Amino acid sequence: MSESLKDKRVLITGAAGGIGRALVIGFKNAGAKVAVADRHEQHILSSDVEADVLLPGDLADIAYTNGLCGKASEALGGLDVLVNNAGINNRGPVTQTTDEELRISLAINVEAPFRLCRSAIPIMSDNGGGAIVNVSSCWGLRPGPDHALYCMTKAAVASLTQCMGRDHAHQNIRVNAVCPNEVDTPMLRTGFEMRGFDPATAIDALDKTVPIGRVAQPEDIADVVLFLASDAARYMCGSLVEVNGGKAVG
Ligand SMILES: NC(=O)c1ccc[n+]([C@@H]2O[C@H](COP(=O)([O-])OP(=O)(O)OC[C@H]3O[C@@H](n4cnc5c(N)ncnc54)[C@H](O)[C@@H]3O)[C@@H](O)[C@H]2O)c1
């Protein structure tokens, strides 16, 4: 599988986060050339990951986001793979969600992947094809409790993935999404902290709710992203791949 990723030119957003870091390591180990994007250059650098190109910026900045795939392509000499991994998790029911939370969740979780796909597709098409992997969530496929805005945005990414998977297969561009349930990353841990729980204790308790016996580690998700980006997934277009250790959303 990973042989087909050798020398591929890859752009990863949210590269300084839990899953993002595992993605950079996974693609680098597979021999890919990797451009990474995240909010702050020091976030990317402090993640002790050896990327080839650093393209820091705020995905809520429309000009930055519209230009990101072009910059990655210029720096890497082309673009074969885009991983839309950056995301934020807004918690609570709609009645407790502010306009600003609505705006920023849509900007990062929906508009940014939309814009990045829109600019990546012509670059990939001119080069004979490519693969896009979006990071959605099991919670975008079924409603998790008290995460209305997050679920809605991840559902939008899932729908976008299915539409683009269909629309761009003829250009040899495969668009798929990975849909994790809970993953042990800063996103999960800060959520526990904000609710007043000790993250380590809360994750121990959460492990017991997963049929396979533990919540996912970032590498469990990164490996599926690498598979979807590779030639091993050559006939997959518009798939939403749940990676959940057997745990349904509930
Ligand atoms: N952790 C989970 O339980 C879980 C479950 C399902 C799906 N996901 C999805 O996986 C993806 C990665 O999440 P993670 O768990 O690694 O979270 P994380 O918080 O560790 O990483 C997210 C990264 O996105 C970056 N980011 C956020 N806003 C940005 C902005 N405005 N501009 C640029 N970068 C920005 C952050 O700086 C961070 O490095 C997200 O899309 C998330 O929704 C996570």
The ligand as an ORCA input file, in Angstrom:
! r2SCAN-3c Opt
* xyz 0 1
  N     -10.478     13.625     18.302
  C     -11.626     13.055     17.985
  O     -12.270     12.403     18.835
  C     -12.177     13.167     16.582
  C     -13.245     12.343     16.216
  C     -13.772     12.417     14.923
  C     -13.235     13.336     14.032
  N     -12.211     14.159     14.417
  C     -11.709     15.122     13.438
  O     -10.337     14.895     13.228
  C      -9.721     16.107     12.777
  C      -8.441     16.333     13.566
  O      -8.810     16.513     14.934
  P      -7.872     16.194     16.182
  O      -8.645     15.325     17.086
  O      -6.514     15.808     15.745
  O      -7.892     17.636     16.856
  P      -6.730     18.642     17.271
  O      -7.431     19.732     17.983
  O      -5.636     17.915     17.951
  O      -6.182     19.140     15.856
  C      -6.887     20.026     15.037
  C      -5.897     20.936     14.349
  O      -6.619     21.853     13.494
  C      -5.994     23.108     13.611
  N      -6.903     24.220     13.332
  C      -8.042     24.516     14.003
  N      -8.531     25.693     13.572
  C      -7.684     26.140     12.608
  C      -7.639     27.309     11.817
  N      -8.530     28.291     11.953
  N      -6.643     27.432     10.910
  C      -5.689     26.472     10.797
  N      -5.668     25.353     11.546
  C      -6.650     25.190     12.447
  C      -5.555     23.194     15.067
  O      -4.545     24.197     15.286
  C      -5.104     21.784     15.369
  O      -3.710     21.628     15.191
  C     -10.768     17.204     12.966
  O     -11.360     17.508     11.718
  C     -11.768     16.566     13.898
  O     -13.062     17.114     13.771
  C     -11.655     14.084     15.658
*
